[in-house]
């Protein structure tokens, strides 16, 4: 059996999977992050203890969390649950749970879940992308997350695609995230004179024939094509699977694919670019698959 926990800013979700991936149990508790780091560790430990009672043979737990993990010591950075940043969450949880802890960021868990149980099932090399408030990605090769010696594999959101692009919180300018995230699309819409609107609303207006929205979304799609073609040229993945709130924008799967094709260094594009199949469950399912030996 596999035990996985997805740590989010508002909820902590845990799951027990059978060895074949069938779901045996699922529990959810609020994160209560306002009570701080130690409280969150206790919440996770209590949830894991409850689930482990159902899966007593598990000696390992997979944990998915936002932010990036240091390859040096497993501390977190860039987590939007800011009390976790700089803290040795992996080691503290291992101590509290009495279990081995395998921890990955949410984009890596997403990619792994879609390969094991979702839209990229069976792919040898998959690139999973989260397009939401930020832009994250993960690489899965032969059913395993590829992290690399610095633990930065898949950090596509901070791949710089323009020297004079918008400033990014990471200290660079023109990162993929500064063009493709929801806030980036909303900013481009505002710059074009549009009244404040959510990214998915802007995309819907473009689809319904609003010329100004169509212009803004066309620019967004073009950046998507450039940025993803860079990935295809390097990894040549079998599948790119899209998640996050903006993965629902239908134009990504026709004009978006055309845009990628136009920038790839080849006369055809065989890589499938598909929406996710697991929705919000991908995080916890991917976390559980992390625990597989
Ligand atoms: Zn950046």
py3Dmol code that shows the C-alpha trace and the ligand (Angstrom):
import py3Dmol

protein = """\
ATOM      1  CA  UNK A   1       0.000   0.000   0.000  1.00  0.00           C
ATOM      2  CA  UNK A   2       1.020   3.595  -0.576  1.00  0.00           C
ATOM      3  CA  UNK A   3       0.500   6.478   1.830  1.00  0.00           C
ATOM      4  CA  UNK A   4       0.516  10.046   0.519  1.00  0.00           C
ATOM      5  CA  UNK A   5      -0.186  13.493   1.915  1.00  0.00           C
ATOM      6  CA  UNK A   6      -0.708  16.737   0.038  1.00  0.00           C
ATOM      7  CA  UNK A   7       0.059  19.807   2.115  1.00  0.00           C
ATOM      8  CA  UNK A   8      -1.817  22.841   0.825  1.00  0.00           C
ATOM      9  CA  UNK A   9      -2.214  26.358   2.122  1.00  0.00           C
ATOM     10  CA  UNK A  10      -5.777  25.745   3.305  1.00  0.00           C
ATOM     11  CA  UNK A  11      -6.119  21.957   3.567  1.00  0.00           C
ATOM     12  CA  UNK A  12      -4.028  18.865   4.195  1.00  0.00           C
ATOM     13  CA  UNK A  13      -5.259  15.830   2.327  1.00  0.00           C
ATOM     14  CA  UNK A  14      -4.130  12.249   2.803  1.00  0.00           C
ATOM     15  CA  UNK A  15      -4.755   9.081   0.862  1.00  0.00           C
ATOM     16  CA  UNK A  16      -4.039   5.368   1.060  1.00  0.00           C
ATOM     17  CA  UNK A  17      -3.646   3.613  -2.273  1.00  0.00           C
ATOM     18  CA  UNK A  18      -3.479  -0.080  -2.986  1.00  0.00           C
ATOM     19  CA  UNK A  19      -0.385  -1.266  -4.833  1.00  0.00           C
ATOM     20  CA  UNK A  20      -2.351  -1.119  -8.099  1.00  0.00           C
ATOM     21  CA  UNK A  21      -3.310   2.529  -7.428  1.00  0.00           C
ATOM     22  CA  UNK A  22      -6.879   1.873  -6.277  1.00  0.00           C
ATOM     23  CA  UNK A  23      -7.956   4.334  -3.605  1.00  0.00           C
ATOM     24  CA  UNK A  24      -8.605   2.727  -0.213  1.00  0.00           C
ATOM     25  CA  UNK A  25      -9.100   5.801   1.974  1.00  0.00           C
ATOM     26  CA  UNK A  26      -8.985   9.562   1.844  1.00  0.00           C
ATOM     27  CA  UNK A  27      -9.053  12.132   4.641  1.00  0.00           C
ATOM     28  CA  UNK A  28      -8.899  15.918   4.678  1.00  0.00           C
ATOM     29  CA  UNK A  29      -8.233  18.421   7.479  1.00  0.00           C
ATOM     30  CA  UNK A  30      -7.758  22.210   7.450  1.00  0.00           C
ATOM     31  CA  UNK A  31      -4.107  23.350   7.495  1.00  0.00           C
ATOM     32  CA  UNK A  32      -4.689  26.177  10.012  1.00  0.00           C
ATOM     33  CA  UNK A  33      -1.423  27.725   8.895  1.00  0.00           C
ATOM     34  CA  UNK A  34      -2.095  30.807  11.016  1.00  0.00           C
ATOM     35  CA  UNK A  35      -1.061  28.675  14.024  1.00  0.00           C
ATOM     36  CA  UNK A  36       2.437  28.254  12.630  1.00  0.00           C
ATOM     37  CA  UNK A  37       4.971  25.622  11.704  1.00  0.00           C
ATOM     38  CA  UNK A  38       4.822  23.285  14.707  1.00  0.00           C
ATOM     39  CA  UNK A  39       1.051  23.134  14.480  1.00  0.00           C
ATOM     40  CA  UNK A  40       1.230  22.143  10.799  1.00  0.00           C
ATOM     41  CA  UNK A  41       3.733  19.391  11.609  1.00  0.00           C
ATOM     42  CA  UNK A  42       1.338  18.110  14.309  1.00  0.00           C
ATOM     43  CA  UNK A  43      -1.627  18.231  11.906  1.00  0.00           C
ATOM     44  CA  UNK A  44       0.239  16.199   9.297  1.00  0.00           C
ATOM     45  CA  UNK A  45       1.443  13.717  11.898  1.00  0.00           C
ATOM     46  CA  UNK A  46      -2.094  13.192  13.229  1.00  0.00           C
ATOM     47  CA  UNK A  47      -3.513  12.675   9.740  1.00  0.00           C
ATOM     48  CA  UNK A  48      -0.713  10.306   8.756  1.00  0.00           C
ATOM     49  CA  UNK A  49      -1.206   8.341  11.987  1.00  0.00           C
ATOM     50  CA  UNK A  50      -4.909   7.931  11.261  1.00  0.00           C
ATOM     51  CA  UNK A  51      -4.232   6.703   7.727  1.00  0.00           C
ATOM     52  CA  UNK A  52      -1.388   4.468   8.793  1.00  0.00           C
ATOM     53  CA  UNK A  53      -3.772   2.592  11.063  1.00  0.00           C
ATOM     54  CA  UNK A  54      -5.433   1.509   7.802  1.00  0.00           C
ATOM     55  CA  UNK A  55      -2.110   0.730   6.140  1.00  0.00           C
ATOM     56  CA  UNK A  56       0.101  -0.712   8.886  1.00  0.00           C
ATOM     57  CA  UNK A  57       2.626  -2.164   6.435  1.00  0.00           C
ATOM     58  CA  UNK A  58       3.595   1.305   5.142  1.00  0.00           C
ATOM     59  CA  UNK A  59       7.007   2.396   6.403  1.00  0.00           C
ATOM     60  CA  UNK A  60       7.272   5.351   4.073  1.00  0.00           C
ATOM     61  CA  UNK A  61       5.079   8.336   3.289  1.00  0.00           C
ATOM     62  CA  UNK A  62       5.112  10.617   0.247  1.00  0.00           C
ATOM     63  CA  UNK A  63       4.441  14.298   0.863  1.00  0.00           C
ATOM     64  CA  UNK A  64       3.653  16.950  -1.712  1.00  0.00           C
ATOM     65  CA  UNK A  65       4.074  20.594  -0.873  1.00  0.00           C
ATOM     66  CA  UNK A  66       4.222  23.918  -2.688  1.00  0.00           C
ATOM     67  CA  UNK A  67       7.620  25.576  -2.924  1.00  0.00           C
ATOM     68  CA  UNK A  68      11.018  24.265  -3.851  1.00  0.00           C
ATOM     69  CA  UNK A  69      13.131  21.876  -1.820  1.00  0.00           C
ATOM     70  CA  UNK A  70      16.796  22.274  -1.109  1.00  0.00           C
ATOM     71  CA  UNK A  71      18.842  19.314  -2.345  1.00  0.00           C
ATOM     72  CA  UNK A  72      21.180  20.006   0.589  1.00  0.00           C
ATOM     73  CA  UNK A  73      18.924  19.631   3.601  1.00  0.00           C
ATOM     74  CA  UNK A  74      15.310  19.298   2.493  1.00  0.00           C
ATOM     75  CA  UNK A  75      14.372  22.772   3.695  1.00  0.00           C
ATOM     76  CA  UNK A  76      11.691  24.578   1.759  1.00  0.00           C
ATOM     77  CA  UNK A  77      11.732  27.908  -0.016  1.00  0.00           C
ATOM     78  CA  UNK A  78       9.243  29.879  -2.062  1.00  0.00           C
ATOM     79  CA  UNK A  79       6.297  28.203  -0.343  1.00  0.00           C
ATOM     80  CA  UNK A  80       3.193  30.350  -0.150  1.00  0.00           C
ATOM     81  CA  UNK A  81       2.674  28.912   3.341  1.00  0.00           C
ATOM     82  CA  UNK A  82       5.499  31.161   4.437  1.00  0.00           C
ATOM     83  CA  UNK A  83       5.999  29.672   7.920  1.00  0.00           C
ATOM     84  CA  UNK A  84       7.394  26.544   6.190  1.00  0.00           C
ATOM     85  CA  UNK A  85      10.173  28.419   4.407  1.00  0.00           C
ATOM     86  CA  UNK A  86      13.663  27.677   5.685  1.00  0.00           C
ATOM     87  CA  UNK A  87      12.377  24.899   7.973  1.00  0.00           C
ATOM     88  CA  UNK A  88      13.557  21.270   7.775  1.00  0.00           C
ATOM     89  CA  UNK A  89      10.044  19.955   7.145  1.00  0.00           C
ATOM     90  CA  UNK A  90      11.127  16.569   5.775  1.00  0.00           C
ATOM     91  CA  UNK A  91      13.313  15.717   8.765  1.00  0.00           C
ATOM     92  CA  UNK A  92      10.832  17.056  11.309  1.00  0.00           C
ATOM     93  CA  UNK A  93       8.040  14.984   9.776  1.00  0.00           C
ATOM     94  CA  UNK A  94      10.176  11.855   9.639  1.00  0.00           C
ATOM     95  CA  UNK A  95      10.824  12.282  13.367  1.00  0.00           C
ATOM     96  CA  UNK A  96       7.195  13.015  14.220  1.00  0.00           C
ATOM     97  CA  UNK A  97       5.833  10.148  12.100  1.00  0.00           C
ATOM     98  CA  UNK A  98       8.495   7.559  12.712  1.00  0.00           C
ATOM     99  CA  UNK A  99       8.406   6.927   8.969  1.00  0.00           C
ATOM    100  CA  UNK A 100      10.706   7.600   6.057  1.00  0.00           C
ATOM    101  CA  UNK A 101       9.477  10.731   4.273  1.00  0.00           C
ATOM    102  CA  UNK A 102       9.813  11.340   0.541  1.00  0.00           C
ATOM    103  CA  UNK A 103       8.953  14.934  -0.274  1.00  0.00           C
ATOM    104  CA  UNK A 104       8.454  16.684  -3.604  1.00  0.00           C
ATOM    105  CA  UNK A 105       6.942  19.938  -4.754  1.00  0.00           C
ATOM    106  CA  UNK A 106       3.368  20.011  -6.001  1.00  0.00           C
ATOM    107  CA  UNK A 107       4.290  20.238  -9.691  1.00  0.00           C
ATOM    108  CA  UNK A 108       6.383  17.074  -9.474  1.00  0.00           C
ATOM    109  CA  UNK A 109       3.537  15.304  -7.662  1.00  0.00           C
ATOM    110  CA  UNK A 110       1.101  16.475 -10.324  1.00  0.00           C
ATOM    111  CA  UNK A 111       3.269  15.118 -13.143  1.00  0.00           C
ATOM    112  CA  UNK A 112       3.797  11.802 -11.349  1.00  0.00           C
ATOM    113  CA  UNK A 113       0.078  11.352 -10.650  1.00  0.00           C
ATOM    114  CA  UNK A 114      -0.899  12.005 -14.268  1.00  0.00           C
ATOM    115  CA  UNK A 115       1.691   9.456 -15.460  1.00  0.00           C
ATOM    116  CA  UNK A 116       0.642   6.783 -12.939  1.00  0.00           C
ATOM    117  CA  UNK A 117      -3.105   7.278 -13.030  1.00  0.00           C
ATOM    118  CA  UNK A 118      -4.152  10.092 -15.361  1.00  0.00           C
ATOM    119  CA  UNK A 119      -3.845  11.636 -18.801  1.00  0.00           C
ATOM    120  CA  UNK A 120      -0.178  10.724 -19.300  1.00  0.00           C
ATOM    121  CA  UNK A 121      -0.569   7.129 -18.131  1.00  0.00           C
ATOM    122  CA  UNK A 122       2.181   4.905 -19.465  1.00  0.00           C
ATOM    123  CA  UNK A 123       4.279   7.706 -20.983  1.00  0.00           C
ATOM    124  CA  UNK A 124       8.022   7.034 -20.799  1.00  0.00           C
ATOM    125  CA  UNK A 125       8.840  10.734 -20.578  1.00  0.00           C
ATOM    126  CA  UNK A 126       6.178  13.197 -19.483  1.00  0.00           C
ATOM    127  CA  UNK A 127       6.360  16.897 -18.772  1.00  0.00           C
ATOM    128  CA  UNK A 128       3.645  18.043 -16.375  1.00  0.00           C
ATOM    129  CA  UNK A 129       2.838  21.744 -16.289  1.00  0.00           C
ATOM    130  CA  UNK A 130       0.807  23.699 -13.735  1.00  0.00           C
ATOM    131  CA  UNK A 131      -0.556  26.958 -15.120  1.00  0.00           C
ATOM    132  CA  UNK A 132      -2.129  28.842 -12.264  1.00  0.00           C
ATOM    133  CA  UNK A 133      -1.187  31.599  -9.848  1.00  0.00           C
ATOM    134  CA  UNK A 134       2.351  30.556 -10.666  1.00  0.00           C
ATOM    135  CA  UNK A 135       3.855  28.271 -13.284  1.00  0.00           C
ATOM    136  CA  UNK A 136       5.448  25.018 -12.210  1.00  0.00           C
ATOM    137  CA  UNK A 137       6.454  21.854 -13.986  1.00  0.00           C
ATOM    138  CA  UNK A 138       7.776  18.388 -13.340  1.00  0.00           C
ATOM    139  CA  UNK A 139       9.585  15.749 -15.364  1.00  0.00           C
ATOM    140  CA  UNK A 140       8.695  12.077 -15.002  1.00  0.00           C
ATOM    141  CA  UNK A 141      10.875   9.447 -16.670  1.00  0.00           C
ATOM    142  CA  UNK A 142       9.865   5.778 -16.615  1.00  0.00           C
ATOM    143  CA  UNK A 143       7.351   6.454 -13.865  1.00  0.00           C
ATOM    144  CA  UNK A 144       9.754   8.281 -11.552  1.00  0.00           C
ATOM    145  CA  UNK A 145      10.172  11.985 -10.845  1.00  0.00           C
ATOM    146  CA  UNK A 146      13.436  13.293 -12.277  1.00  0.00           C
ATOM    147  CA  UNK A 147      14.866  15.878  -9.891  1.00  0.00           C
ATOM    148  CA  UNK A 148      18.537  16.278 -10.841  1.00  0.00           C
ATOM    149  CA  UNK A 149      21.555  16.985  -8.600  1.00  0.00           C
ATOM    150  CA  UNK A 150      20.349  20.503  -7.715  1.00  0.00           C
ATOM    151  CA  UNK A 151      16.711  19.536  -7.407  1.00  0.00           C
ATOM    152  CA  UNK A 152      15.753  22.140 -10.011  1.00  0.00           C
ATOM    153  CA  UNK A 153      14.699  19.811 -12.848  1.00  0.00           C
ATOM    154  CA  UNK A 154      11.400  20.986 -14.278  1.00  0.00           C
ATOM    155  CA  UNK A 155      11.599  24.510 -12.849  1.00  0.00           C
ATOM    156  CA  UNK A 156      10.343  25.773 -16.177  1.00  0.00           C
ATOM    157  CA  UNK A 157       8.464  28.663 -14.570  1.00  0.00           C
ATOM    158  CA  UNK A 158      11.820  30.390 -14.087  1.00  0.00           C
ATOM    159  CA  UNK A 159      13.191  29.683 -17.526  1.00  0.00           C
ATOM    160  CA  UNK A 160      13.988  33.142 -18.834  1.00  0.00           C
ATOM    161  CA  UNK A 161      12.497  33.800 -22.254  1.00  0.00           C
ATOM    162  CA  UNK A 162      12.875  37.585 -22.554  1.00  0.00           C
ATOM    163  CA  UNK A 163      15.578  40.016 -21.423  1.00  0.00           C
ATOM    164  CA  UNK A 164      13.169  42.916 -21.083  1.00  0.00           C
ATOM    165  CA  UNK A 165      10.191  41.007 -19.692  1.00  0.00           C
ATOM    166  CA  UNK A 166       8.443  41.730 -16.392  1.00  0.00           C
ATOM    167  CA  UNK A 167      10.459  41.372 -13.164  1.00  0.00           C
ATOM    168  CA  UNK A 168       9.999  38.060 -11.346  1.00  0.00           C
ATOM    169  CA  UNK A 169      10.115  37.430  -7.589  1.00  0.00           C
ATOM    170  CA  UNK A 170      13.089  35.100  -8.210  1.00  0.00           C
ATOM    171  CA  UNK A 171      15.247  38.109  -9.110  1.00  0.00           C
ATOM    172  CA  UNK A 172      15.304  37.593 -12.890  1.00  0.00           C
ATOM    173  CA  UNK A 173      13.231  39.246 -15.595  1.00  0.00           C
ATOM    174  CA  UNK A 174      11.085  37.672 -18.271  1.00  0.00           C
ATOM    175  CA  UNK A 175      10.647  34.234 -16.659  1.00  0.00           C
ATOM    176  CA  UNK A 176       8.035  31.944 -18.225  1.00  0.00           C
ATOM    177  CA  UNK A 177       5.900  32.510 -15.118  1.00  0.00           C
ATOM    178  CA  UNK A 178       5.832  36.271 -15.716  1.00  0.00           C
ATOM    179  CA  UNK A 179       4.147  35.641 -19.083  1.00  0.00           C
ATOM    180  CA  UNK A 180       2.035  32.509 -18.617  1.00  0.00           C
ATOM    181  CA  UNK A 181       0.604  32.616 -15.076  1.00  0.00           C
ATOM    182  CA  UNK A 182      -2.927  33.750 -14.387  1.00  0.00           C
ATOM    183  CA  UNK A 183      -1.746  37.055 -12.856  1.00  0.00           C
ATOM    184  CA  UNK A 184       0.468  37.588 -15.944  1.00  0.00           C
ATOM    185  CA  UNK A 185      -2.489  37.231 -18.297  1.00  0.00           C
ATOM    186  CA  UNK A 186      -4.535  39.538 -16.071  1.00  0.00           C
ATOM    187  CA  UNK A 187      -1.742  42.110 -16.127  1.00  0.00           C
ATOM    188  CA  UNK A 188      -1.483  41.949 -19.938  1.00  0.00           C
ATOM    189  CA  UNK A 189      -5.236  42.466 -20.107  1.00  0.00           C
ATOM    190  CA  UNK A 190      -4.982  45.505 -17.830  1.00  0.00           C
ATOM    191  CA  UNK A 191      -2.109  46.900 -19.927  1.00  0.00           C
ATOM    192  CA  UNK A 192      -4.386  46.597 -22.968  1.00  0.00           C
ATOM    193  CA  UNK A 193      -6.973  48.751 -21.181  1.00  0.00           C
ATOM    194  CA  UNK A 194      -9.265  45.973 -19.949  1.00  0.00           C
ATOM    195  CA  UNK A 195     -11.146  46.353 -16.651  1.00  0.00           C
ATOM    196  CA  UNK A 196      -9.928  43.939 -13.939  1.00  0.00           C
ATOM    197  CA  UNK A 197     -11.025  40.356 -14.686  1.00  0.00           C
ATOM    198  CA  UNK A 198      -9.845  36.859 -13.854  1.00  0.00           C
ATOM    199  CA  UNK A 199      -7.664  35.057 -16.377  1.00  0.00           C
ATOM    200  CA  UNK A 200     -10.267  32.416 -17.224  1.00  0.00           C
ATOM    201  CA  UNK A 201     -12.846  35.173 -17.795  1.00  0.00           C
ATOM    202  CA  UNK A 202     -10.467  36.955 -20.175  1.00  0.00           C
ATOM    203  CA  UNK A 203      -9.951  33.675 -22.065  1.00  0.00           C
ATOM    204  CA  UNK A 204     -13.715  33.131 -22.266  1.00  0.00           C
ATOM    205  CA  UNK A 205     -14.190  36.643 -23.665  1.00  0.00           C
ATOM    206  CA  UNK A 206     -11.561  35.955 -26.296  1.00  0.00           C
ATOM    207  CA  UNK A 207     -13.339  32.742 -27.264  1.00  0.00           C
ATOM    208  CA  UNK A 208     -16.638  34.646 -27.522  1.00  0.00           C
ATOM    209  CA  UNK A 209     -15.210  37.169 -29.989  1.00  0.00           C
ATOM    210  CA  UNK A 210     -14.091  40.112 -27.847  1.00  0.00           C
ATOM    211  CA  UNK A 211     -11.350  41.600 -30.070  1.00  0.00           C
ATOM    212  CA  UNK A 212      -9.301  43.106 -27.244  1.00  0.00           C
ATOM    213  CA  UNK A 213      -9.377  39.878 -25.230  1.00  0.00           C
ATOM    214  CA  UNK A 214      -8.540  37.896 -28.368  1.00  0.00           C
ATOM    215  CA  UNK A 215      -5.437  40.041 -28.924  1.00  0.00           C
ATOM    216  CA  UNK A 216      -4.234  39.568 -25.351  1.00  0.00           C
ATOM    217  CA  UNK A 217      -4.894  35.819 -25.391  1.00  0.00           C
ATOM    218  CA  UNK A 218      -3.153  35.492 -28.785  1.00  0.00           C
ATOM    219  CA  UNK A 219      -0.016  36.999 -27.228  1.00  0.00           C
ATOM    220  CA  UNK A 220      -0.304  34.620 -24.261  1.00  0.00           C
ATOM    221  CA  UNK A 221      -0.711  31.619 -26.590  1.00  0.00           C
ATOM    222  CA  UNK A 222       2.326  32.696 -28.613  1.00  0.00           C
ATOM    223  CA  UNK A 223       4.461  32.828 -25.437  1.00  0.00           C
ATOM    224  CA  UNK A 224       3.113  29.421 -24.439  1.00  0.00           C
ATOM    225  CA  UNK A 225       4.251  28.088 -27.827  1.00  0.00           C
ATOM    226  CA  UNK A 226       7.744  29.557 -27.553  1.00  0.00           C
ATOM    227  CA  UNK A 227       8.244  28.459 -23.969  1.00  0.00           C
ATOM    228  CA  UNK A 228       6.994  24.911 -24.466  1.00  0.00           C
ATOM    229  CA  UNK A 229       8.859  24.458 -27.761  1.00  0.00           C
ATOM    230  CA  UNK A 230      12.075  25.068 -25.791  1.00  0.00           C
ATOM    231  CA  UNK A 231      11.141  22.133 -23.571  1.00  0.00           C
ATOM    232  CA  UNK A 232      10.239  19.906 -26.524  1.00  0.00           C
ATOM    233  CA  UNK A 233      13.556  20.703 -28.195  1.00  0.00           C
ATOM    234  CA  UNK A 234      15.474  19.599 -25.098  1.00  0.00           C
ATOM    235  CA  UNK A 235      13.412  16.708 -23.667  1.00  0.00           C
ATOM    236  CA  UNK A 236      11.254  15.618 -26.610  1.00  0.00           C
ATOM    237  CA  UNK A 237       8.606  14.304 -24.194  1.00  0.00           C
ATOM    238  CA  UNK A 238       5.947  11.783 -25.213  1.00  0.00           C
ATOM    239  CA  UNK A 239       3.280  13.831 -23.453  1.00  0.00           C
ATOM    240  CA  UNK A 240       2.861  17.296 -22.000  1.00  0.00           C
ATOM    241  CA  UNK A 241      -0.021  17.318 -19.530  1.00  0.00           C
ATOM    242  CA  UNK A 242      -1.463  20.618 -18.365  1.00  0.00           C
ATOM    243  CA  UNK A 243      -2.925  21.325 -14.928  1.00  0.00           C
ATOM    244  CA  UNK A 244      -3.872  24.350 -12.833  1.00  0.00           C
ATOM    245  CA  UNK A 245      -6.765  26.734 -13.367  1.00  0.00           C
ATOM    246  CA  UNK A 246      -5.635  27.896 -16.811  1.00  0.00           C
ATOM    247  CA  UNK A 247      -5.410  24.329 -18.147  1.00  0.00           C
ATOM    248  CA  UNK A 248      -9.145  24.679 -18.768  1.00  0.00           C
ATOM    249  CA  UNK A 249      -8.568  27.261 -21.534  1.00  0.00           C
ATOM    250  CA  UNK A 250      -9.626  25.318 -24.638  1.00  0.00           C
ATOM    251  CA  UNK A 251      -7.494  27.398 -27.015  1.00  0.00           C
ATOM    252  CA  UNK A 252      -4.367  25.774 -25.564  1.00  0.00           C
ATOM    253  CA  UNK A 253      -5.316  22.483 -27.209  1.00  0.00           C
ATOM    254  CA  UNK A 254      -5.683  23.807 -30.754  1.00  0.00           C
ATOM    255  CA  UNK A 255      -3.977  27.171 -31.238  1.00  0.00           C
ATOM    256  CA  UNK A 256      -1.628  26.464 -28.350  1.00  0.00           C
ATOM    257  CA  UNK A 257      -0.480  23.215 -29.923  1.00  0.00           C
ATOM    258  CA  UNK A 258      -0.110  24.996 -33.293  1.00  0.00           C
ATOM    259  CA  UNK A 259       2.065  27.613 -31.598  1.00  0.00           C
ATOM    260  CA  UNK A 260       4.331  24.964 -30.068  1.00  0.00           C
ATOM    261  CA  UNK A 261       4.580  23.216 -33.439  1.00  0.00           C
ATOM    262  CA  UNK A 262       5.602  26.489 -35.064  1.00  0.00           C
ATOM    263  CA  UNK A 263       8.579  26.949 -32.742  1.00  0.00           C
ATOM    264  CA  UNK A 264       9.811  23.359 -32.440  1.00  0.00           C
ATOM    265  CA  UNK A 265      12.983  22.536 -34.349  1.00  0.00           C
ATOM    266  CA  UNK A 266      11.245  19.935 -36.466  1.00  0.00           C
ATOM    267  CA  UNK A 267       8.711  19.700 -39.297  1.00  0.00           C
ATOM    268  CA  UNK A 268       6.125  17.927 -37.138  1.00  0.00           C
ATOM    269  CA  UNK A 269       5.042  17.703 -33.506  1.00  0.00           C
ATOM    270  CA  UNK A 270       4.369  14.211 -32.208  1.00  0.00           C
ATOM    271  CA  UNK A 271       4.344  15.186 -28.526  1.00  0.00           C
ATOM    272  CA  UNK A 272       0.777  15.026 -27.242  1.00  0.00           C
ATOM    273  CA  UNK A 273      -0.353  18.132 -25.312  1.00  0.00           C
ATOM    274  CA  UNK A 274      -3.369  17.205 -23.198  1.00  0.00           C
ATOM    275  CA  UNK A 275      -5.438  18.413 -20.249  1.00  0.00           C
ATOM    276  CA  UNK A 276      -5.060  16.609 -16.926  1.00  0.00           C
ATOM    277  CA  UNK A 277      -7.437  13.808 -15.958  1.00  0.00           C
ATOM    278  CA  UNK A 278      -7.188  13.935 -12.160  1.00  0.00           C
ATOM    279  CA  UNK A 279      -8.029  17.574 -11.408  1.00  0.00           C
ATOM    280  CA  UNK A 280      -7.430  18.599  -7.807  1.00  0.00           C
ATOM    281  CA  UNK A 281      -6.743  14.992  -6.755  1.00  0.00           C
ATOM    282  CA  UNK A 282      -3.426  14.870  -8.621  1.00  0.00           C
ATOM    283  CA  UNK A 283      -1.455  16.360  -5.725  1.00  0.00           C
ATOM    284  CA  UNK A 284      -2.347  13.713  -3.157  1.00  0.00           C
ATOM    285  CA  UNK A 285      -2.251  10.809  -5.622  1.00  0.00           C
ATOM    286  CA  UNK A 286       1.191  11.881  -6.842  1.00  0.00           C
ATOM    287  CA  UNK A 287       2.353  12.178  -3.228  1.00  0.00           C
ATOM    288  CA  UNK A 288       1.300   8.580  -2.588  1.00  0.00           C
ATOM    289  CA  UNK A 289       3.163   7.335  -5.675  1.00  0.00           C
ATOM    290  CA  UNK A 290       6.299   9.054  -4.371  1.00  0.00           C
ATOM    291  CA  UNK A 291       6.290   6.478  -1.600  1.00  0.00           C
ATOM    292  CA  UNK A 292       6.609   3.546  -3.999  1.00  0.00           C
ATOM    293  CA  UNK A 293       9.935   1.748  -3.708  1.00  0.00           C
TER     294      UNK A 293
END
"""
ligand_1 = """\
1
ZN
Zn 11.532 33.804 -12.068
"""
view = py3Dmol.view(width=600, height=400)
view.addModel(protein, "pdb")
view.setStyle({"model": 0}, {"cartoon": {"style": "trace"}})
view.addModel(ligand_1, "xyz")
view.setStyle({"model": 1}, {"stick": {}})
view.zoomTo()
view.show()
